[in-house]
């Protein structure tokens, strides 16, 4: 008789809040032309409590986009910024103040669920 392996069930401790509570959290995407600029923006956002955490992709992503009627390519560093809805306007102002692009990427995604402890930590640190 073949041996069957049992796979443990994983239980996630996701927030049990209603959607109105979970929509308090946001993930913001920003691309930067250099690692130096990505770090400068990240540190400023953290120092001003506009974000709880910023992940910087230190390996550049290749971006292909249309700009002023031409197709362009660039190597950029992607920031994943964790914040709250109430800090978004101030966070955007700070990114625009520090960013070297004329029109930097600033995309906001709702966080629909997450671990209770992590989202509590995001709330406490923004």
Secondary structure as UniProt FT lines:
FT   HELIX           19..22
FT   TURN            23..24
FT   STRAND          25..32
FT   HELIX           35..47
FT   TURN            48..49
FT   STRAND          53..56
FT   STRAND          61..67
FT   TURN            68..69
FT   STRAND          70..84
FT   HELIX           85..87
FT   HELIX           88..98
FT   STRAND          107..110
FT   HELIX           116..124
//
